[in-house]
Structure formats: structure tokens, C-alpha cells
Amino acid sequence: MPHSSQGLHIALKRPYDTTKTTGKKRYNFADESRKVLTEGTLLGWADSLLRFSYDFIDDFITAQSPVTPPFPIPRLRFVQAAIAYPDQTLHRPATYLLEELIPVDLPFIKYIHNADATPLQDEHEPGYDLGVFLCFVQHVQFIITHGQVYLSNFQGAENLLTDPQVMTHPSLAEEEHFRNLFGEGNVKKAFNQFTCQHKCNKYCEWFQLESLQALEEGGTASGL
């Protein structure tokens, strides 16, 4: 539901239970708050991980100077977001996720699904090139976190991304404070298949990333 205040356009989001045969239904306040807080946490971690990836990219390019990449580097970011609670004296208890609104006149594209590590588009389709770049970003994140974390479920329009999924090594779920931290989309099977599914591309090669298949065979994901 789009809203605006002083020219700032935002999307107001809240989760609904769609498993009921009677159609979508509001969660109780405790479950709604938990789910919204999870989404807010996902965005915060995703933003940090993407910035971390660009730090690696920029440092590598600086180190190669005066040689520059033979292709442009897309500059993407996640939407800004905040969690909001209405005044309970005027409204029943609720929790909302407020997000920077992606312009509705731009084509919205899902680039990578959280269950697969390849672009959703074919080579001739819009969004394919960004999907390839985001596969490289996943490779960077996997390497620099020593095989612990990468982002998936990339989607958005132009340079804006939203609704990401943080994928973590299954061993982290065994620790109480990490359990369910990143929601139901953090699927163990998908993480375990990542190194086999990823296909290195021109970005991976130019930035001299070690092959994930080689890391898998060596049993390590040491940082660069």
C-alpha cells in the first residue's frame, strides 16, 4: 500500500496468513511483530553484505590501477526501510514494515531465486546481465565470509533491490541466537547446493575469485 509524506513515497507492508481456506488473515500481534522484525533484520543484513561486497570490488579495482574492468560495474542498493508501530490509543496493536517505494512505472524483475544460484532470465531477456552480476556478488560474499553467508532472492527495479533472503551455513542454525534469524527462506538444501549450482562468469574471472567447485573439493572457503 503506497503512502507519501512530504514527497517521500513509501510502501507500507504487513504479513498475512494465506494458509487458511477462508483467504488471507491477519496474524496475531505477537506473530506479526516477529515476522516483520525478521524482514527488517533481513534487509539490514542484506544492506551490510551488499556494501561489504562493493568494498571488495572497489578495493580490487584500486589495486589493479591503471587497469580497469572491461565492463561497467552495476551500482545497486537495497531500499531504505524502518519498522513502525501505530499509536495504540488510536489503533489496534500492529507492526508495519515501511520501505522506500520502488517506482511503479519501472519493470519489476526477480533476478535470482533463493532455491537456485543461477539467473532466472535467459541471455536474451531483460534482467539477465544484472542476474549474472548478482551471481558474482554471491560468489564474493561466500568467499569473504569464509563460506558462511550469501544473499539470494534478488529482485527489484533498476538499481533498487528489495525482499532479499540471507542464506547461512546450516551449522549456524544449531546456535540458539541464530535459529530462525533469517526466516523460512533460509533453506539448508539450497545452501548446500550453492557451490555446485554457481557458474563462474566474466566478473568472477576478472576479479580472480577462486572456483567454488575447487573450494568444495578442498573442503575450505578461505577468504582472499
VEXDO-842899 format. One line per 2 residues: their letters; for each residue z, x, y of N, C-alpha, C, CB. Coordinates in steps of 0.05 Angstrom, whole numbers, padded with zeros to 5 digits. Last residue first. Glycine has a CB too. Layout:
<sites>
A = Z X Y Z X Y Z X Y Z X Y; ...
</sites>
This chain:
<sites>
LG = 00011 00800 -00285 -00007 00822 -00277 00008 00842 -00260 -00031 00811 -00262; 00057 00782 -00338 00045 00779 -00312 00028 00803 -00305 00066 00776 -00290
SA = 00045 00766 -00407 00058 00782 -00386 00043 00780 -00360 00059 00812 -00395; 00048 00734 -00453 00034 00725 -00428 00046 00740 -00405 00036 00693 -00424
TG = 00038 00746 -00523 00051 00750 -00498 00035 00739 -00476 00057 00780 -00493; 00011 00750 -00572 00038 00738 -00571 00052 00742 -00546 00054 00748 -00594
GE = -00039 00767 -00578 -00019 00788 -00575 00009 00777 -00574 -00025 00804 -00550; -00066 00720 -00582 -00067 00737 -00605 -00045 00759 -00603 -00094 00750 -00608
EL = -00056 00701 -00530 -00047 00686 -00553 -00045 00704 -00578 -00065 00661 -00558; -00083 00739 -00500 -00054 00737 -00497 -00042 00722 -00521 -00047 00722 -00471
AQ = -00135 00728 -00516 -00124 00754 -00522 -00093 00754 -00520 -00135 00775 -00503; -00139 00677 -00495 -00142 00680 -00524 -00130 00707 -00532 -00171 00677 -00532
LS = -00137 00688 -00441 -00114 00674 -00453 -00115 00676 -00484 -00114 00645 -00444; -00156 00750 -00414 -00163 00727 -00430 -00139 00714 -00443 -00183 00735 -00452
EL = -00132 00768 -00350 -00133 00773 -00378 -00139 00748 -00394 -00107 00786 -00388; -00171 00766 -00292 -00149 00755 -00307 -00153 00761 -00337 -00148 00724 -00303
QF = -00204 00785 -00249 -00195 00803 -00271 -00171 00792 -00286 -00189 00831 -00260; -00229 00756 -00212 -00201 00763 -00207 -00188 00778 -00230 -00186 00737 -00200
WE = -00277 00749 -00238 -00277 00765 -00214 -00248 00774 -00207 -00289 00749 -00191; -00261 00717 -00283 -00273 00743 -00287 -00271 00760 -00262 -00302 00740 -00295
CY = -00242 00670 -00260 -00224 00686 -00277 -00235 00714 -00280 -00222 00672 -00305; -00289 00654 -00234 -00265 00661 -00218 -00246 00678 -00235 -00250 00635 -00209
KN = -00324 00642 -00275 -00331 00663 -00256 -00307 00672 -00239 -00353 00655 -00237; -00279 00628 -00330 -00302 00623 -00314 -00306 00646 -00294 -00300 00596 -00299
CK = -00251 00616 -00395 -00253 00632 -00371 -00279 00628 -00356 -00249 00662 -00377; -00227 00557 -00418 -00251 00574 -00419 -00253 00590 -00393 -00277 00557 -00424
HQ = -00173 00530 -00454 -00183 00542 -00430 -00207 00560 -00435 -00160 00559 -00416; -00157 00517 -00506 -00176 00500 -00492 -00188 00513 -00467 -00162 00474 -00484
CT = -00121 00555 -00522 -00145 00552 -00538 -00166 00536 -00523 -00138 00537 -00565; -00080 00550 -00486 -00094 00576 -00488 -00119 00574 -00504 -00075 00596 -00500
FQ = -00064 00495 -00494 -00076 00505 -00469 -00092 00530 -00473 -00055 00509 -00448; -00037 00473 -00535 -00066 00476 -00539 -00080 00490 -00515 -00079 00449 -00543
NF = 00015 00468 -00517 00009 00486 -00539 -00020 00491 -00544 00022 00475 -00565; 00009 00428 -00478 00016 00456 -00470 00009 00475 -00493 00046 00457 -00464
AK = -00003 00384 -00511 -00023 00394 -00492 -00017 00422 -00483 -00023 00375 -00467; 00045 00379 -00540 00020 00385 -00554 -00001 00396 -00535 00009 00359 -00568
KV = 00083 00365 -00499 00085 00390 -00515 00059 00398 -00528 00107 00387 -00536; 00069 00340 -00436 00066 00336 -00465 00065 00363 -00480 00040 00320 -00471
NG = 00088 00311 -00386 00092 00339 -00394 00093 00339 -00425 00119 00350 -00382; 00088 00257 -00375 00062 00271 -00377 00064 00300 -00385 00048 00269 -00351
EG = 00140 00240 -00367 00127 00236 -00394 00101 00250 -00397 00124 00206 -00398; 00176 00288 -00326 00165 00263 -00334 00151 00263 -00361 00146 00253 -00314
FL = 00202 00336 -00312 00175 00331 -00302 00161 00307 -00315 00158 00355 -00307; 00252 00334 -00336 00250 00340 -00307 00222 00333 -00296 00255 00370 -00303
NR = 00266 00325 -00388 00254 00303 -00374 00250 00308 -00344 00271 00278 -00377; 00309 00379 -00384 00300 00357 -00401 00290 00334 -00383 00322 00348 -00420
FH = 00333 00418 -00355 00304 00416 -00352 00293 00392 -00367 00290 00441 -00362; 00386 00417 -00368 00379 00412 -00340 00349 00411 -00335 00391 00433 -00322
EE = 00385 00429 -00424 00394 00403 -00414 00384 00398 -00386 00424 00401 -00415; 00332 00459 -00457 00354 00463 -00439 00360 00437 -00424 00347 00486 -00418
EA = 00288 00444 -00484 00312 00446 -00500 00336 00451 -00483 00309 00469 -00520; 00246 00448 -00450 00257 00421 -00455 00282 00421 -00471 00236 00403 -00469
LS = 00231 00500 -00454 00247 00492 -00431 00259 00465 -00435 00229 00492 -00406; 00199 00503 -00499 00226 00514 -00501 00244 00505 -00478 00226 00544 -00504
PH = 00148 00486 -00483 00166 00467 -00497 00195 00477 -00499 00155 00462 -00525; 00130 00503 -00417 00134 00512 -00444 00154 00494 -00458 00143 00542 -00445
TM = 00103 00449 -00377 00122 00471 -00382 00123 00478 -00412 00149 00464 -00372; 00064 00423 -00326 00065 00427 -00355 00083 00452 -00360 00036 00431 -00367
VQ = 00065 00375 -00278 00074 00401 -00284 00077 00403 -00315 00101 00408 -00270; 00013 00338 -00251 00032 00339 -00273 00039 00369 -00277 00019 00327 -00299
PD = 00002 00302 -00188 -00002 00323 -00207 00017 00320 -00231 00003 00350 -00194; -00013 00264 -00144 -00005 00256 -00172 -00009 00278 -00193 -00020 00232 -00180
TL = -00065 00298 -00106 -00041 00280 -00109 -00036 00275 -00139 -00046 00254 -00094; -00099 00337 -00056 -00092 00331 -00084 -00067 00314 -00085 -00088 00357 -00100
LN = -00152 00349 -00010 -00125 00338 -00016 -00122 00331 -00045 -00121 00313 00002; -00202 00364 00004 -00183 00385 00000 -00155 00375 -00007 -00182 00403 00024
EA = -00234 00312 -00028 -00239 00335 -00011 -00218 00356 -00016 -00240 00327 00019; -00184 00279 -00064 -00209 00276 -00049 -00211 00299 -00029 -00211 00249 -00035
GQ = -00157 00278 -00131 -00155 00275 -00102 -00182 00272 -00090 -00140 00298 -00090; -00124 00314 -00185 -00140 00292 -00174 -00137 00289 -00144 -00133 00265 -00188
FN = -00101 00345 -00244 -00111 00348 -00216 -00129 00325 -00208 -00126 00375 -00213; -00071 00350 -00290 -00075 00324 -00279 -00084 00325 -00250 -00050 00306 -00281
SL = -00029 00409 -00281 -00052 00394 -00292 -00053 00367 -00279 -00049 00392 -00323; -00002 00476 -00275 -00006 00448 -00265 -00030 00436 -00279 -00011 00449 -00235
YV = 00043 00513 -00318 00018 00510 -00303 00016 00481 -00294 -00007 00519 -00320; 00092 00559 -00345 00085 00535 -00329 00056 00536 -00319 00104 00532 -00304
QG = 00099 00604 -00377 00119 00583 -00377 00110 00557 -00364 00143 00593 -00362; 00071 00652 -00379 00066 00632 -00399 00085 00609 -00400 00065 00645 -00425
HT = 00088 00680 -00333 00093 00691 -00360 00091 00669 -00382 00121 00704 -00361; 00070 00661 -00286 00096 00651 -00295 00103 00660 -00323 00097 00620 -00294
II = 00022 00685 -00281 00042 00694 -00263 00070 00682 -00270 00035 00688 -00235; -00008 00658 -00323 -00004 00687 -00323 00021 00695 -00306 -00029 00702 -00313
FQ = -00008 00605 -00307 00001 00612 -00333 00008 00642 -00335 -00020 00605 -00355; -00033 00609 -00257 -00005 00600 -00259 00007 00607 -00286 -00004 00570 -00255
VH = -00085 00627 -00271 -00068 00643 -00253 -00039 00636 -00257 -00076 00640 -00224; -00102 00582 -00300 -00100 00608 -00313 -00082 00627 -00297 -00129 00621 -00316
QV = -00102 00543 -00260 -00085 00540 -00284 -00080 00567 -00297 -00096 00520 -00303; -00143 00564 -00229 -00116 00562 -00218 -00096 00559 -00240 -00114 00539 -00198
FC = -00187 00556 -00264 -00179 00583 -00257 -00150 00584 -00246 -00198 00595 -00237; -00188 00501 -00260 -00182 00513 -00286 -00174 00542 -00283 -00208 00511 -00304
LF = -00202 00497 -00207 -00175 00488 -00215 -00168 00498 -00243 -00172 00458 -00213; -00256 00513 -00210 -00236 00529 -00194 -00208 00522 -00203 -00240 00523 -00164
VG = -00276 00471 -00240 -00277 00498 -00250 -00257 00516 -00236 -00306 00510 -00247; -00268 00428 -00205 -00255 00428 -00231 -00254 00456 -00243 -00269 00409 -00249
LD = -00302 00442 -00164 -00274 00443 -00159 -00258 00443 -00185 -00265 00419 -00141; -00350 00434 -00192 -00344 00460 -00182 -00314 00463 -00176 -00361 00466 -00157
YG = -00348 00378 -00204 -00348 00397 -00225 -00339 00425 -00215 -00376 00399 -00238; -00354 00342 -00162 -00327 00350 -00170 -00326 00371 -00191 -00313 00326 -00180
PE = -00412 00308 -00185 -00394 00315 -00163 -00366 00321 -00173 -00393 00292 -00142; -00448 00339 -00241 -00434 00316 -00228 -00416 00326 -00205 -00417 00302 -00249
HE = -00471 00378 -00271 -00487 00366 -00250 -00473 00345 -00234 -00513 00355 -00262; -00432 00392 -00310 -00440 00411 -00290 -00455 00399 -00266 -00457 00432 -00303
DQ = -00386 00336 -00317 -00407 00354 -00327 -00417 00371 -00304 -00430 00337 -00340; -00315 00331 -00306 -00342 00326 -00298 -00361 00345 -00313 -00346 00330 -00268
LP = -00266 00349 -00322 -00274 00323 -00333 -00304 00318 -00327 -00257 00301 -00320; -00256 00418 -00343 -00264 00398 -00322 -00273 00372 -00335 -00286 00409 -00304
TA = -00202 00430 -00389 -00229 00433 -00381 -00236 00412 -00360 -00249 00432 -00405; -00155 00421 -00417 -00156 00443 -00398 -00184 00450 -00389 -00143 00468 -00410
DA = -00121 00359 -00428 -00144 00377 -00433 -00145 00398 -00411 -00171 00361 -00434; -00083 00325 -00413 -00085 00329 -00441 -00108 00348 -00448 -00089 00303 -00455
NH = -00086 00317 -00358 -00064 00333 -00368 -00065 00338 -00398 -00038 00320 -00361; -00153 00328 -00334 -00133 00310 -00346 -00110 00328 -00357 -00145 00293 -00368
IY = -00183 00345 -00273 -00174 00355 -00299 -00152 00336 -00309 -00163 00384 -00297; -00203 00313 -00231 -00217 00337 -00239 -00209 00346 -00267 -00211 00359 -00219
KI = -00218 00252 -00205 -00199 00265 -00223 -00214 00289 -00236 -00188 00245 -00245; -00232 00234 -00138 -00242 00246 -00163 -00218 00257 -00179 -00262 00268 -00158
FP = -00254 00190 -00090 -00230 00200 -00104 -00239 00209 -00132 -00208 00178 -00106; -00292 00197 -00032 -00293 00192 -00061 -00269 00205 -00075 -00319 00203 -00074
LD = -00265 00169 00027 -00273 00193 00012 -00273 00186 -00018 -00254 00216 00018; -00243 00126 00052 -00272 00128 00053 -00283 00152 00038 -00282 00128 00081
VP = -00189 00131 00052 -00201 00113 00032 -00231 00114 00031 -00192 00084 00037; -00155 00192 00057 -00174 00173 00070 -00189 00157 00049 -00194 00188 00087
IL = -00091 00192 00030 -00118 00204 00027 -00138 00184 00039 -00125 00211 -00002; -00032 00192 00065 -00053 00175 00054 -00079 00191 00053 -00057 00149 00071
EE = 00026 00222 00044 00004 00224 00063 -00020 00210 00050 -00003 00254 00069; 00073 00179 00014 00054 00200 00012 00034 00199 00035 00040 00200 -00015
LL = 00136 00160 -00007 00118 00159 00016 00100 00183 00014 00133 00158 00043; 00165 00124 -00056 00153 00150 -00051 00132 00146 -00029 00140 00162 -00077
YT = 00225 00086 -00053 00197 00088 -00049 00189 00118 -00047 00188 00073 -00024; 00272 00043 -00082 00265 00071 -00076 00235 00073 -00075 00277 00090 -00099
AP = 00321 -00008 -00065 00295 00001 -00075 00291 00030 -00068 00272 -00016 -00062; 00363 -00065 -00058 00360 -00036 -00064 00333 -00029 -00075 00382 -00028 -00083
RH = 00337 -00113 -00010 00349 -00107 -00036 00345 -00077 -00042 00337 -00124 -00058; 00351 -00107 00060 00332 -00107 00038 00346 -00102 00012 00309 -00087 00042
LT = 00389 -00102 00098 00366 -00119 00104 00348 -00123 00080 00351 -00107 00127; 00425 -00067 00079 00436 -00091 00093 00414 -00111 00099 00451 -00084 00118
QD = 00397 -00025 00062 00406 -00044 00042 00420 -00068 00054 00425 -00031 00022; 00340 00001 00087 00367 -00007 00095 00377 -00030 00077 00367 -00016 00126
PY = 00304 00035 00034 00307 00016 00056 00336 00011 00063 00293 -00011 00048; 00291 00103 00024 00307 00081 00016 00309 00061 00039 00335 00090 00006
AI = 00241 00151 00005 00253 00133 00025 00268 00111 00012 00232 00122 00044; 00216 00216 00000 00228 00194 -00014 00244 00177 00007 00247 00203 -00037
AA = 00152 00243 00017 00180 00241 00022 00190 00217 00006 00187 00237 00052; 00096 00290 00025 00110 00266 00013 00139 00267 00020 00106 00266 -00017
QV = 00029 00313 00033 00057 00313 00041 00070 00288 00031 00060 00317 00072; -00016 00329 -00021 -00008 00312 00002 00022 00316 00008 -00013 00282 -00005
FR = -00033 00397 -00035 -00022 00371 -00043 -00014 00355 -00018 00001 00375 -00062; -00095 00431 -00021 -00066 00428 -00018 -00058 00400 -00028 -00057 00431 00012
LR = -00146 00482 -00022 -00135 00456 -00029 -00105 00455 -00023 -00141 00449 -00059; -00200 00515 -00010 -00173 00514 00001 -00162 00486 -00002 -00172 00524 00031
PI = -00244 00552 -00051 -00235 00526 -00041 -00206 00528 -00032 -00238 00505 -00063; -00278 00609 -00034 -00253 00601 -00047 -00244 00574 -00036 -00230 00622 -00043
PF = -00347 00623 -00046 -00325 00613 -00029 -00301 00605 -00045 -00335 00590 -00012; -00368 00684 -00079 -00368 00655 -00077 -00345 00646 -00058 -00364 00642 -00106
PP = -00359 00736 -00089 -00387 00728 -00086 -00390 00698 -00084 -00404 00738 -00109; -00304 00764 -00052 -00314 00747 -00074 -00343 00738 -00069 -00296 00723 -00078
TV = -00314 00830 -00024 -00305 00802 -00022 -00316 00786 -00045 -00314 00789 00005; -00294 00896 -00009 -00309 00878 -00027 -00297 00850 -00025 -00307 00888 -00057
PS = -00264 00931 00021 -00281 00912 00035 -00297 00893 00017 -00299 00926 00054; -00213 00895 -00014 -00227 00900 00011 -00239 00928 00012 -00209 00896 00036
QA = -00180 00885 -00055 -00207 00892 -00062 -00224 00900 -00037 -00221 00870 -00077; -00132 00869 -00033 -00132 00894 -00047 -00160 00904 -00054 -00116 00892 -00073
TI = -00147 00819 -00014 -00139 00840 00005 -00141 00867 -00008 -00111 00835 00016; -00153 00792 -00063 -00176 00796 -00045 -00171 00818 -00025 -00183 00770 -00030
FD = -00100 00792 -00081 -00121 00806 -00096 -00145 00812 -00079 -00129 00789 -00121; -00075 00761 -00042 -00066 00789 -00046 -00088 00805 -00061 -00040 00790 -00061
DI = -00101 00712 -00049 -00104 00726 -00024 -00096 00756 -00027 -00087 00713 -00002; -00084 00699 -00102 -00113 00701 -00095 -00116 00718 -00070 -00124 00673 -00091
FD = -00028 00697 -00097 -00041 00716 -00116 -00070 00721 -00108 -00039 00705 -00145; -00025 00656 -00060 -00014 00682 -00054 -00026 00703 -00071 00017 00682 -00056
YS = -00046 00614 -00090 -00061 00624 -00067 -00051 00651 -00057 -00061 00604 -00044; -00003 00607 -00126 -00030 00615 -00136 -00047 00626 -00113 -00044 00591 -00148
FR = 00037 00590 -00091 00041 00615 -00106 00014 00625 -00116 00060 00610 -00130; 00015 00541 -00077 00018 00562 -00057 00021 00589 -00070 00043 00555 -00039
LL = 00021 00516 -00127 -00006 00520 -00116 -00005 00541 -00094 -00017 00493 -00105; 00076 00516 -00133 00059 00531 -00152 00031 00536 -00142 00058 00515 -00179
SD = 00091 00483 -00090 00100 00511 -00092 00083 00527 -00110 00129 00512 -00101; 00067 00434 -00105 00060 00447 -00080 00068 00477 -00080 00074 00433 -00056
AW = 00094 00424 -00153 00065 00429 -00153 00056 00443 -00128 00050 00402 -00156; 00146 00416 -00136 00140 00439 -00153 00110 00445 -00153 00149 00433 -00182
GL = 00137 00369 -00106 00149 00392 -00094 00143 00418 -00110 00179 00389 -00092; 00115 00333 -00143 00099 00341 -00120 00110 00367 -00107 00099 00319 -00099
LT = 00159 00329 -00179 00133 00339 -00188 00116 00349 -00165 00117 00317 -00203; 00197 00305 -00146 00202 00332 -00157 00176 00344 -00166 00222 00331 -00180
GE = 00173 00255 -00139 00178 00272 -00116 00182 00301 -00125 00202 00262 -00100; 00175 00236 -00192 00149 00240 -00179 00152 00258 -00154 00137 00213 -00170
TL = 00231 00234 -00199 00214 00251 -00216 00188 00257 -00203 00210 00239 -00244; 00244 00196 -00161 00254 00223 -00158 00239 00243 -00175 00284 00224 -00164
VK = 00220 00152 -00186 00210 00161 -00160 00219 00190 -00155 00219 00142 -00138; 00251 00148 -00233 00223 00153 -00235 00211 00163 -00208 00209 00127 -00243
RS = 00303 00138 -00211 00298 00161 -00228 00268 00168 -00230 00309 00156 -00256; 00295 00090 -00184 00302 00114 -00169 00296 00139 -00185 00332 00113 -00162
ED = 00283 00056 -00226 00263 00060 -00205 00269 00086 -00190 00263 00036 -00186; 00331 00057 -00254 00307 00068 -00267 00285 00073 -00246 00296 00048 -00288
AF = 00365 00034 -00214 00371 00060 -00226 00347 00072 -00239 00393 00057 -00247; 00342 -00017 -00203 00344 00004 -00182 00349 00032 -00194 00366 -00004 -00163
NY = 00294 -00037 -00254 00320 -00040 -00240 00323 -00015 -00222 00344 -00042 -00260; 00224 -00044 -00240 00246 -00032 -00254 00272 -00039 -00240 00243 -00002 -00257
RK = 00182 -00102 -00235 00198 -00081 -00222 00219 -00071 -00241 00211 -00092 -00197; 00124 -00110 -00276 00151 -00120 -00268 00166 -00096 -00255 00167 -00131 -00292
KG = 00061 -00135 -00296 00078 -00114 -00285 00103 -00126 -00273 00063 -00099 -00263; 00062 -00182 -00352 00050 -00168 -00330 00069 -00148 -00318 00041 -00188 -00308
TT = 00086 -00202 -00396 00084 -00220 -00374 00072 -00207 -00349 00112 -00230 -00366; 00092 -00162 -00432 00069 -00181 -00437 00066 -00200 -00413 00073 -00196 -00462
KT = 00108 -00099 -00405 00115 -00126 -00410 00090 -00144 -00414 00133 -00137 -00388; 00091 -00050 -00387 00092 -00054 -00416 00099 -00083 -00424 00112 -00035 -00428
TD = 00094 -00037 -00335 00070 -00052 -00343 00069 -00056 -00373 00045 -00037 -00334; 00138 -00031 -00285 00138 -00031 -00314 00114 -00049 -00323 00165 -00041 -00326
YP = 00122 00009 -00228 00125 -00018 -00241 00124 -00014 -00271 00104 -00038 -00231; 00142 00050 -00173 00133 00046 -00201 00138 00018 -00210 00148 00066 -00219
RK = 00113 00054 -00108 00136 00049 -00125 00126 00043 -00153 00153 00025 -00113; 00091 00081 -00045 00088 00078 -00074 00115 00071 -00087 00077 00103 -00087
LA = 00053 00079 00011 00080 00072 00001 00077 00065 -00028 00092 00049 00017; 00017 00126 00046 00016 00107 00024 00045 00104 00014 -00003 00118 00001
IH = 00003 00131 00117 00018 00138 00092 00013 00117 00071 00048 00141 00098; -00019 00158 00176 -00025 00139 00155 -00011 00149 00129 -00055 00136 00150
LG = 00001 00163 00241 00004 00176 00215 00001 00155 00193 00032 00191 00213; 00000 00132 00287 -00025 00145 00279 -00023 00160 00252 -00033 00164 00299
QS = 00051 00109 00289 00042 00128 00310 00018 00145 00300 00066 00146 00317; 00045 00095 00223 00065 00095 00245 00056 00117 00264 00094 00101 00234
SH = 00021 00053 00170 00017 00074 00190 00039 00072 00211 -00011 00072 00203; 00007 00043 00100 00021 00036 00125 00016 00058 00145 00052 00033 00120
PM = -00022 00019 00040 -00023 00037 00063 -00007 00026 00087 -00052 00042 00071; 00000 00017 -00024 00000 00000 00000 00000 00018 00025 00025 -00019 00000
</sites>
